[in-house]
Amino acid sequence: MKTEKGPVMREMQEILSEIILLTNHIEVEYPELYQFLEEQPMTIPTEDHPIIDKKTMKVYLEGLRQLLEHYVEEHHLRKA
């Protein structure tokens, strides 16, 4: 039985793919930063039963982007 994926499921898959690509990029290019990803407050749920939905994953993806952007800016400032 084949099921069609709805737009929400496709969006969620796209977000997850972006998270995976960004995380892999950080792991390869910035291993010193990668080791701290699991310790970031954004990865630790504050609720007993957190809801993992599209909005939550977008917030997580944006947090990863900001973390990397900040790290790269700081890294380049130290080299200058």
N, C-alpha and C positions, 0 to 999 in steps of 0.2 A: 504494500500500500504506500503510495507516494503522497506526501503532503506538501503543499505549497507554503513557503515561508512568507509571512506577512511583512509589511514594511517595518514594523517595530523590531521584529527578529533580525531582519537584514541590517537595520541600523545598529542593533546591539552587536552583531557579528563584526560590523565595520569598526565600531569603537574598540572591541576586543582585539581585532587585528592591529589597530593603531597602537594600542597599549603594548602588545607583544613586540611589534617592530621597534617602538621607542625603547622598551626595556632591553631588547637585544642590542640596540645601538649603544645604550648606556653601558651595558656589560662589556661590549667589545672596545668602545672608544674611551670609556671613562670607568675602568674597573674599580678605581679608588672610590668613586661615587656609588657604584652599583652595590658594593658591600653594605651600604647603609640604607638601601631601599626598604628592606624588611623592617627596619627600625623607625621608619617615618611615622609620625602620628596619623597620617591619612590612611595607613594600612591597618590600624588597630581600631576595631569597632568599639564604640562606647556603649552600644546597646546589647542586650542579651540576644536578641534575634534581629540583626540588622537586615534591612531590605536592600537587596542588590538589584537595582533596576538601571534603566538607561541613564537616568539623571545621575545616579550615584557613580556610574562608570565614567560618565563625561566629566564629572568633578574630579575623579581620580586621574583621568587622562590629562586634564588641565593642570592638576597639581604636579604630575610628572614633568610636563612641559616647562612649567615655571621653575621647578627644581633644577632641571638641566640648564635652562636659560640663565638662571642666577649663578649656577656653578661655572658655566662657561665665561660669563662676564667677570666673575671674581678671578678665575684662573688666568684670563688674559690680562687683567689689571696687575696681577702679581708678576707677570712676565715682562711688563713694560718698564 
